[in-house]
Structure formats: structure tokens, C-alpha cells
Amino acid sequence: MQKKSNYYTDNSDLEFHFEQSIDWNTLFSLATDKDKETLHVSNAKEYKKLFVDLITQVGEVAGSTISANQIKVSKQDLVLKNGEVEFPPAMSENVQVLMGVGVSAIGIAGRFDGLPSPVAAELPLVEMLYRACPSTYLNVTWFAPIARIIDAFGSEEQKLRVIPRLASGEWSGNMALTEPDTGSDLGAIQTYGTLQSDGSWKLFGSKRFITNGCGHVSLVLGKGKKGAAGLQNLNLYLCFRTNDNGTRNYEVTKLEEKTGLHGSATCELKYEGSAAELIGQAGHGFQYMLHLMNEARVAVSFQGIGIMEEVFRLTKDYTQQRQTWGRPIAQHEMVAEKLLDMEVTLKAARSISFQAGNANSICEMAAKKLLENKSMTDQQRQEVKDIHTKNLRRVRRLTPLVKYFSGEQAVSNARMCLQLHGGYGFTTEYLAEWWLRESLIIPLYEGTTQIQALMCLKDTLKNVVRRPTSFIEVALGLSLSKISERDHLRRKLGRLKQEFNGALVSLIVQLVRVNVRSNISNISPLRLRKMIRTIAKDLVKFENLRPALLNAERITEMKIAVCVAESLIADVKVDSTRNWIAERWLNKALPRVIMLRAEIEMQEPVLAHRLAEIPLGKM
């Protein structure tokens, strides 16, 4: 029998970050008067306590009913019968229990009978529920994300008609983005809408790999007309599963047979003149969908953390019980190091992901306050704008990093869990193989690892162009003397940044060399500044971006190493007992970053020969 536990109070690291890494004072100051009234809170302390109590309540449910049903969920298949998805008993029980504690209302504005909360307050729910049962989480998550998009961009009539039903759990939703042959190339999607004489729309096309595609409210990304090209011609449509007369408006034509997530309905959808409504302005669909995707990517990082938490506990318990040569295998040196690194990467992922979640929350709430609060003075409005701008930069910087890091590390840690279970790990008698299968989706959906790397690369080069002076100082080692020798963690962080920026210098040199045909030897500050100017002026015109594209993942890994180190050092300021986490991360990260820089600078000839046979790519 599975041991019952509270998935919040049994996790001191989660408690630390939820209470210390979220800027509750700023979030409370940005909350609307209506939301404060709905929540019955008058200060930041009460605001924080309300969400701690909520998370504790859901943690109790996650650690009991939901986790107890995880094996049943994995073995009881969903069925597509006469175009409708039927859920088995274990999943139905899990959903009913979570509806009973009001999860559908969390994150939805109070005026729609929701429980208004910052995104950061919802992220521990993601981790705990994914740790308990990934498929169950995916069946109870499509309420607030859909409601927030409609609230932000829909008409007042759409809001009043749809959002209260999402908050109550009567309706759930889905994000219909992916198509059979387009993947991440959104400009190539074929689904389109046709405007009718009465102002309504009809949708034509198909979507695939749609999580909860059987939900009643579908947000569909499609062209404004058949044959239109480019992201600027994409609309976001509101499409309901059934019409007012009870007939089906679009068809669920297939349930995907998947490696994992057997309790989650991953659907193929078909639109054949399906009735739809335009959300917001025509041609703005891509921007609206990005709003949801960026939030979803941070949530996926917490899904990965939920997996990492559970596989670490499984591995630790098994290796402490399993004996070889007269002692637990956890005491063998190689295994002990594997356990340490599983724990450190788990805590590192949680630390940087909370930083991303906090910035995302502040950014969204600041934008909402600027839009809704008309009574602010000019000074107050400017202060909120500054808060928004600062956190928007952080969101853009951290989002692809946390999605990349948690996605890749969840799979790596789950695989190590199986490995350390030995032969038992390969059997269905133990959960190690199940968790490995459940982990494989994390680097894939909401933008693959490689898409995150391209986003990171693009933004990194833009930042070099925007702030060349500070970049040159660190890259050429001109600012290392400013680092206190007494602070060994910051000294190592300085070295880490120097290696990362040195790799960027090499990348810039390669880009300039292959496009400007310049024979560059020594790199002086003046020469580097000239190259950055060239990049700033001509990057979009460069014919050969291969050096950048080839090394996107290496640059991303190096940037993750730096950002995680910064986050862990910040944690040490709050709690000095966390020093060992930051130190272990830095000790492991520095050799890895040095190696990645060497790979970038090597320009390996066998690979270069192979790539010469392939057409040049675009960024």
C-alpha cells in the first residue's frame, strides 16, 4: 500500500521557495481591489497565508487519493466511443476529488466566481499534482489558462458567457495549435476560418496532439482565410465542442496511443465548417497564443520538477534498502554521487523555475493593473510600468531556460532512477520504468528543447548588441578584479560568466568571419566592439547563420549554468544552510561550461564537412 503524505508539508525545499522566492509584497500591491475583496485579505501577510493554506490543502489530496490512484490510472485506458471520450473510474475519482477542493476556480478573476491568484501561487499545484499523477494534472489544468486568455483578449460578452463555467468546472478547455505536418512552424498551419455574412466564422482543417481535445472550449489558431500566409494572418478562434442544440460542432477523430500519459486524452480534431468566434483582433492570433504558451512553458518546468522530486525519492528509498557486499548500495561511492547530483539538479530546477514564475506573475499583474486601474497618479503609473518592464525582461530571459533545463533533467533523472534500480527498474513491478515513460513528454510539448535553444540564442545575441560595454568587460576579463576574493561562490560565478561570454565572443567571430570574409586574429576591446556593431547592423542579412544555429544548445546550456548559479547564490543569502547546493552546482558546472566553450571554438572538421552538404538554415 502506498504511504500517504502531504506533498507540500513533506517537501521543505518547496516550502522554502513558495514562502521565500515569491515577492508577496509586490504581488499584493499589484492585486486589484476587487481581487482583494474576493479573497478577504487586507495585507501581504494575509495574502500569502491564504495561498499557503490552499497549497497545503491540495498537497494533502495529492499525497493521498491522487497518488494512490496513479497505477490504476496508468492501466485503465481511455476509450473513444461514438466520437466521445470516456474516462475510466480511477481518473473520474481523481477529477471529482480535485473539483471538490475547487481547483477549477484557482487563477480565475473574482468577478467570474473564481479564486484570483498570481501564476506563481499556482505553480506548486503543478509540481504536486504532476508528482502524484501526471495524467490527472493534465485533466484538471485546462480551466484558468483558457479563462485568462479570454479575459485578456475576448469581448465582454464572451467573458461573461464562458469564464464562469470554466471557474465552476462545468466546462474545461484546450489549446488547439499543432497540426499533423507543421509542428513548430506555425506560419505553415493550414486550418482556416471563413467569415460569414452575420459576422460569425466557420472553421475548416484539423489539429493533432491536442491535450484535452475533448474539452468543451477550444482555442483554435488558424488563418483568417484559406491560403493566407505568414504569422500576421493568424487569428485566434473560440470554438465550442457542441452547438446550442446539442449537436457536435467539431469531431474528435482519434485518441493517440502514447508512450506515457495514458490517462490523458491526446486528441486529433477535425473542423468541417465548425461554428467559431473571433477572439480579439484579426491577425493577432499568434501574439495571443504566445501569451498562453509562455505561461505554459513555465508550468511545464514545474511538471518536470514534480517528476524529478518523485524519482529522487524512489531512488533514495530503494538504494537505502537494497544491499550488496554488506551495505546499502546508497553507500557505494558512485551511487552516492548519483544521488547527490539528482538532489542538486532537482533543487536547482526548482530555484530557477520559481524565479521565472515570480517574474511572470509580477509582469502579468502589473499589465492588468495598468489596464484596469484608471485612478493611479502619473507617478504611480510609471512605477508600475517600470516593474512591468523589468520583469518582462526576466520572463523573456528565463522562460526558455527553465523549460529546457527541467525538461532535459526530468528525463535524465528518471533514467538514472531506472538505472539504480538495476534489473528491477526494467520490470513493471517497480515504478521506475513508468516514471521514465511519463518524463519523456516534458522536453517535447509546449515547444521542444531545441526550439527553446533557438529562442535563447536569438535573445542572447540581441542582449550582446544592446549592452556591448558590459559584455566586453566580462568577456575579455576586464571586470574580474571587482569580485571579492572572500566570496568564493561569487568568484566561481565570475569565472562561469567569463567562460560563457568568451564562448559568445568566439561565436561572434565565427559569424563575422563566414559572412564578412574577415580574417580575424587578435581580439581587442575595440575590435570586438566593431564586430558587435557589424552583428547589430547585418545579422538579419547574414546568409550563413550556421555557427549560431549549430551551437544554440551549447550556448543555452552555458546560460542555464550561469542563471542557476545566480539563483542558488541568491537562495544562500536568505538561508546560509543552502550553501552546499550552490557550491556543488558551481563545482560541476564550471568544467562543463569550459568543455562546451571548447566545443564551440573547435569547429570540428568532420561535422563541418557533413554540414557543407546541407543547405544553410535560418534563425
N, C-alpha and C positions, 0 to 999 in steps of 0.2 A: 504493500500500500504506500502511495506517495505521501511523504511527510508534508503536512500543512504548514504554511508560513505566511507572513505578511511581506509582500515583495517590496514594500517601501521601508518598513522599520527593520528588516533584516539586512539592509544594504546601507552601511554607514557612508559609503562614498557617494551614493545617490542622494542621501540626506544632506551631506555636506554641500554638494553643488546646488541642489534645489534651494537651500536656505542661504547660501553664501555667494553663488555665482550669478544669481539673478538680481538685477538692480530694482528691488521692490519699491524704493522711494521714487525713482524716476517713473516707473510704470504706474504707480498710484497717482502721481501728479499729472500723467497724461490720460488717465481714465476719464471718461465723460461723467458729468453729474448724474445722468440717467443710469449709467452702469453702476456707479457707487450706490445710488439709491436702490437699485435692484439687488445688489449684493449686501446691503445694510452694513456698509463699512464707512468709517469716518476718518481713518488714518492708515498709513502704510503698514503699521503693525497688524491691524485687524485684517487688512487686505491679504497680507502674507499668510496669516494664520488660517484664514478661510480656505486657501488653496492647499496648505499643508494638511488640514483636516480632510479635504476632499481626496487628495492623493493617498492618504493613509487608508481611507475607506475603500478606494478602488484597489489598493495594494492588498487588502485583506481578501477581497473577492478573487483577485488574480492568483494569489497564492493558495487558494483553496479550490473552489469549484472549477475555475478555468483551467488551472494546471492539472487538476485531477482528470479532466476530460481529454487532455491532449492526445493520448494514444487512441482513444475512441474516435476522435475527430480524424486522425490520420488514416483510420481503417474504414470509416463509414463514408462511402462515396456519395457525392452529389449526383443527381440524375436530371437530365433534360428530358421532360416528358410533355409532348404536345406544345412545344415552344416555351414551356415554363420550367424554371429551375426549382427542384425540390431539395430541401435541406434535411439531412438526417437528424435523429433525436439528440445526439450529443451537441451538435452545433446549435440546434434550436434552443437547447437548455442554456448554453453559454450566452447566446444573444439575449435571451429573456432575462437572465440574471443581470447582465450589464445594463439592459434597458431599465431594470428596476432601480438601479442606483443613478440613473439619469445621464448616462454618458452621451446620449444623442444631443443633449442641450448644451454641453460644455463647449465654450468657444463661440456661441451664437449670441448676438446682441439681446439685451434685456427686453427691448420693445417687441421682440418676436417670441417672447416667453422662453428665451434662452438663458444660459448662465454665462455672462460675458467674462471672458478670461483672456489674458495675453497668451500668445502661442507658447511662450516658454513654460507656462504653468501646465500646458497640456503634454509637453514632451516626456515627462516621467511616465505618463499613462502609456505612451507609445512603447517605451522601454519595457515596462512591467507586463503589459498585455502581450507583447511580442515574445518576451521571455516565457510567459505562461503558455501561449498557444498562438503562433503566427497567423494561422488561418482565421481564428476568431477575431483577432485585431482587425484583419482586413475586411471582416464583415460588419464591424461597428465603427469604422472610421469615416465613412462617407456621408457625414452629416454637416459638421461645421465647415470643412473645406469648401464644399459646394455652396453652403449658405453664405460664406464670406465673399465668394466671387459674385454671387447675385446681389448681395448687399452693396458691394463696392461699385458694380457697373450696371446692374439691372435697373429697370424702371420701378417706380414706387408700387405700381400695380403688381408687377412680378414678385417683388419682395413680399408684399402682404399675402399673396396667393400661395407662395411656395415655402418661404422660410419658416413660418410657424409649424408647418407639417414636418419639416426636417428636424426642428427642435424637439418635437414630440416623439420622433421616431416612427411616425406613421409612414413617411417616405424616406428612402435613402437615395443616394445618387451615384454617379460615376463620371469619369473624365474620359470622353471618347476622343482619343488623339491618334493613336497608332493605326496604321493601315498595313495590309498584307505585304506590300512591296516598297514601302517608303522608309520605315524605321525612323531614324532621327532627322531625315531630310524632309522637314515639314513643308518646305516650299513645293515638294513634289506630290503632296496628297491630292487625291482625285475626288473625294467627296465634295459635293457642291450643293448650294441652295438655289432655288428659283423663287424670285419674288412674285407674289400673287397680286391680283388687282385690289384685293381688300387689305393689303399691307402685311399679310401673313407670308410664311415661307413654306416651301416643301423641300425636303432633303432627299438626295439620291447618292448612293455609294455604300461602302462597307468599312467597318473598323474591326481590328483584331487585337487580341491580348488585352481586352478591356476588363480590368478588375471590377467586380460587382456590376458587370454589364446588365444584369437583370434588375438593377435598381430602378426606381420609378422616374428619377430626374437625371437626364443625361445632358451634360455639357459637351457639345459636339463642335470640333474645329473643322471648318470646311470653307471652300471657296465661295465667293459672292456670286459667281455664275460659272457655268460649265466652260472649261477651257481657260479660265483666268490663270495667270502665272504670278509667282512671287509672294513673299510673305505679306506684302502690303495689300493683297487681295483676299486675305483670310478673315472670316467672320467667326464669332462665337455664337452658337445657336443653343437655345433651350428647347429640349425635345423630351416629351413625356412618354413613358413606356406604354400607357394605354390612353385612348381617347376618352372624352366625356361619356360616350355611350358604352364604354367598357371594352370596345374592340382594341386589338393590339395596334400600336402606332408604328413600332419597328420590331423586327424579329431577332430573337436570339437563335442563331442557326447552328451554333456549335459550342460545346464546352471543351476547352483544351485539356488534353491528358498531359499532366506535368510531372516533372521530377519530384517536386515538393508542393507544398501548399494545397494539399488535396481537398481541404475543406473550404477553399476559397473559389468562388465562381469566376473563372477567367473566360470571357465570352467573345465569340465572333458575332458581330451585329450587322444587320442589313437594313438599309433605309431605301424604301421604294415609294417615293412620294410621301414620306413621313411628315406630318404637320410639325412645324417648328416656329420659334420666335427668335428674333434677333436680340442678342444681349448687347447693350451699349451701342457704340457707333460701328457702322460698316467699315471694314478694313483694319479694325483694331483687335481682331481676334487673337493674333499672335501675342501681342502685349498682354492681353488679359490672361491668356493661358500661361504665360511666363510667370505671372503673379502667383498662380496656383502651383506651378512646377517648382519654383524656388522654395516655397514653403514646404512642399512635399519632399524635396531633396534633403532638407534638414531633418524632417521626420524619418526618412529612410535611414539616416545616420543613426538615429536612436533605435530603429529596428535592429540594425547591426549590433548595437551595444547590448540590446536585450539578448541576442544570441550569444554574444561574447561572454556576458555575465553567466548565463546558464551553462555553457560548455566549460567555462573555467571551474565552476562549482562541481560539475560532473567529474571533470578530470582530477581535481584535487581530492574529492571523496574517494574515487576509485584507486588512485595511486597511493593514497594513505592506507588503504585496506589491502591492496594486492601485495603479497610478499614474495621476494626472490632472494636467494642467498642470505636468508636470515634477517632481512629487514624490508620495510615497505619500499616499493620502488620510488616513492616520492623522495626518499633519502639518497638515491643514486644521483651522482653529480649531474649527469646530462639531463635527467628528468627534472631535477631541482631547478636547473636553469630554464628549461622549457616552461615550467610552472611560473617562474618569476616573470618571464617575458610575456606570457599570456596575461598575467595580472597587470603588468605595467602598461601594455598596449590597450587593455580594457580601460584602465583609469585615464590614460592619455586621450583615448577617443571620447570618453565622457566629458573630460575637461574642455577640450576644444569645441565639442558639439554644444555644450551649454553656453559657451561664448557666442557661438553662432545663433543659437536660439534666443539668447538675451538681446542681441543686436537686432534680430529680426522682429522681435516683439516691440522694442522701442521704436523702430523705424515705422512699423505698421500703425502703432497707436499715435505716434506723432503726426503721421499723414492724416489719420482720421480726425485728430483734434484740429488740425489746420483747416480741414474741410468743413467740420461741423460747428466749431466754436467761433461765432462771429463777434463775440464781446471782448476778445482779447485786445489789449493795447498793442501799439506797433512794436514796443519793446518785447512784450511777451510773445508776440507772433514771431519775431526774429529769433528769440531764444529757442522756440520750438523748431523753427526752420534749421537752426544750427545743429540741434540734437538730431534731427532727421537726416541731414546731410552727412554728419559724422558716422551715424550708424548704418546708413545706406552703403557707405564705402566699406564698412566692416562686413556687412552682409555679402556684398559682391566678392570680397576677398575670401571669406571663409566658407561660403556655401559649397563651391566645387571641391574644396579641400576635405570637408567633413564627409561629404558623400563618397569621395574617392577612398579616404582612409578607412572609414567604418566598413564600407563595402568589401574592400580587399582584406581587411584584417578579420572580419567576421568569418570569411571563408578559410583564411589561414588558421585561425584559432580552432575552428570546428574540425578542420582536417587534423590538427595536432591532437585534439581530443580523441578522435578515432585512432590515431597512431598510438597514443599512450594507453589505450585500452587493449592494444595488441590484437590477437585474433578475435577476441570478444567484440571488438569495435566493428568488425566486419559482419557481425550477426545482428539479426533484428531483435535478439534477446535484450540487448542494451540499446540505449537511446543515441549513442554516438553517431551511428550512420544516419539516423533520422535527422539529427540536427545539422549534419553536413549537407544533406539534401535541402533542408529548409534554408540554409545560408546562401545557396548558390544564386538566388534571385537578387540578393542585395546589390551586387555590382552591376546588375542589368537594368532593372526598371527605374523610371524617372531619370533616364539619361545614363548611359553606360559609363564605366570608369574612363574609357578613352575620350568620351565627349566631355567629361569633367576636366580631363587633362588639357584638351584644346581650349576650353574656357579659361582655365588657369593661365595657360601660356599667353593667350591674347591679352588678358588683363595685366599680366606681369610685364610684358613689353610696353604696354601703354603707360604703366606706372614709371618705368625707367625714363620714358620720354617726358613725362610730366614733371618729374623731380630728378633731373640729371645730376645735380650737385651732390645731394646726399648719397645717391647711388655710387658716384665716382669715389667719394671719400671712403666708403666701406669697401667697395670692390678692389680698390688699389691699396687698401691697408692704411689709409691716412688717418683713420679715427680710432684705431685700436688702443692708442695711448690713453684715451678717455675712459677706458674700462678699468674699474677699481680692481687691483690685484687681490684685495682681500675677499672679494666676492667671486669665488671660484665658479659658481654656476653661471654668472653673467660673463665671466671671462670665456667660458666654453661656448656660451651663446654667441659672443662676439666672433669667435673663430668659425662657428657654424655659419653665421651670416656672411663672413668673408669668403668662405668656400662657395656658398650659394651665389653670391654676387660675382665671384670670379668665374663661375660657370656661365653666368649671363653674359659677361664680357666676351668669353670665347664664342658664345652663340652669336652675339652681335658681330664679332669679327668675321665669322663664317658667312653670315647673311650679306655683309657688305662685300666680302671677297668674291662671292659667287655671282653677285648682281652688278656690282660696280667694277668688277675686274681689277680690284686694287690689291697690290702686293704689300700686305701689312706685316711689319716685323715687330718693332718695339711698341708698347702701349703706354703712352704718357697720358696724363690727365687731359691735355689739350687735344691730343689725337682721339681719345675716347669721346670727348665732348663733340668733336666733329662727326664721328661715326654715329653718335646718338642723334645728331641733327639730320644726318642722312636717313636714318631709320624713320624719324618723325615725319620727314617730308616724302619719302618714297616707298615706305613699306607696302602700302596698298598697291603700288605699281610693280613691286618686285615680281619677276617671273619665277624665281626659284626660292620657294619657302621651305624646301626640303630640310635644311638643317634645323629649323624651328619645329616643323611637324614631326621629324624623326625623334626629337629629344623632348617632346611635350611631357611625356610621363616622367622622365628623369627630372625635369625642372619641377614638376608637380610634387614628386616625392621629396625633393630637397626643400621646397617651400613648406610642405607639411612638417618636415623635421624642425624647421625654424619656428613655425607658428605654434606647434605643440609645445616646444621648449618654452616659448614665451608664456603660454597659458599655464604650464605647470609651475614655472617660476612665480607667476602671479599667485597661484594657489599657496605656495610656500609663505608668501607674505601674510596670508590670512591664517595659516596653520603650519608652523615650523616642523611639525612631525611628518609632513608630506615631503620633506627634503629628499628622501631616498627615491621617490618616484621620479622627480626631476633629474636627479643625478644619474639614475640608471638610464633614463631616456637619452640624456646627453651623451653618456658614455657609449651607448650603442649607435646613436645617430651620427656622431662625428665620423667614424670610419666609413659608414655607409655613404655619407654625403661626399667624402673625399673620393670614394670609388666612383660614384655617379659623375662627379666632375671629370674624372679621368676618362670615363667612357665618352662623355661629350667631346672632350678635346682630342680623343684618339682618332676619330673619323676612320673607323676600321675599313680597310680596303676591300675585303670580300663582300661586305654589306654594300659598300659604295658601288661595286661592280654590279651587284644584283639590282640595286635601285636604279642604276643607269638604264636598265631595260624597261622601267616602268614610267609612264607619263607623270609629269610633275603635278603635285597636288595643290589645293588651295586651302587657305585657313579661314 
